[in-house]
Amino acid sequence: LVGVAVTRARTRALFFSVVGFVAFGAVAAVLWQGGTQVLAGKLTAGTLVAFLFYALFVAAAVGSLATLFGNFQEAVGAATRVWELLDTRPSVCDPEIPLSLPAPLRGDVRFHDVSFRYQPNQPDVVQGITLAMAPGEIVALVGRSGAGKTTIASLLPRFWDVSGGSITLDGIDIRDLTLDTLRAAIGIVPQEPVLFSGTIRENIAYANPRASDADILRAARAAHAWEFITRLPDGLDTLVGERGVKLSGGQRQRIAIARVFLKNPAVVILDEATSSLDTESERYVEQALEELLDGRTTLIIAHRLSTVRRADTVVVLDAGQIVETGTHAELLGREDGVYARLYAIGG
């Protein structure tokens, strides 16, 4: 690729050099010949200038045709790739005959001998995952980097489909639900929340565009975001900038939590929302999380073991498999266990 780029640059430089030399040479030739005729009285100076300007305009228009043709070819190639992408059938799609979730939703989540691989010819990233999450229970996934924590959490909202086994929500296989139905029942608080370059009001309402101002206000108060929103010049109508650049990390996290409050899901996935915050921001976010997780089935992706104390059950992963399960205190009591070693290193 480097060789092709160098060759292209050299060819382009040579081409434009030749074109420029020919163009200015032609202008010089016209001026020489026209000046000779003006001195001989065969041509007026005005006619020579007019001819020169007309010639330059025509030459510029003709020269732009090559550029337009090149841009047209690039547009055709780009459009072809866009249509190919739009025509690609997604690997995760709605079932032909979808089922409905019971109301009210309890949030009973179960993994039944789940395995997953990213490509058919690759080995399983996770395998033999059997896990039960009772309604309102908090389960923490713990393990070294690459153990499969994020992969397992991503299977629940069907960002990918399992390669083997099944995942059920209130007894219904999630593959029998539409993506809208399934994901409406799940709220996610990511480690790095994605904010859009609109107002705080619009960013919170992203979770429920039909929410009223009163609902947005209640969500902001529940997420302990109202404390900093009231200090902003335009309150809820304050522009946050691209990706929330005008807000601190803790403020962005509280807006993400407010979204989940507004959505009011039965299941919450929490991706270590406090790992990169300062002490004061972490305190506010922790208070918001305590209220958010109350009564909701929660799956925590734990990067710091000190954050799993709130979990009812801790699941320890190693090489894509469950190696230990228990409470924080129970696992710490196993001195030769994986969790105890991990806690001693990074807890």
Secondary structure, 3 states (H helix, E strand, C coil): CHHHHHHHHHHHHHHHHHHHHHHHHHHHHHHHHHHHHHHCCCCCHHHHHHHHHHHHHHHHHHHHHHHHHHHHHHHHHHHHHHHHHHHCCCCCCCCCCCCCCCCCCCCCEEEEEEEECCCCCCCCCEEEEEEEECCCCEEEEEECCCCCHHHHHHHCCCCCCCCEEEEEECCEEHHHCCHHHHHHCEEEECCCCCCCCCEHHHHHHCCCCCCCHHHHHHHHHHCCCHHHHCCCCCHHHCECCHHHCCCCHHHHHHHHHHHHHHHCCCEEEEECCCCCCCHHHHHHHHHHHHHHHCCCEEEEECCCHHHHHHCCEEEEEECCEEEEEECHHHHHCCCCCHHHHHHHHHC
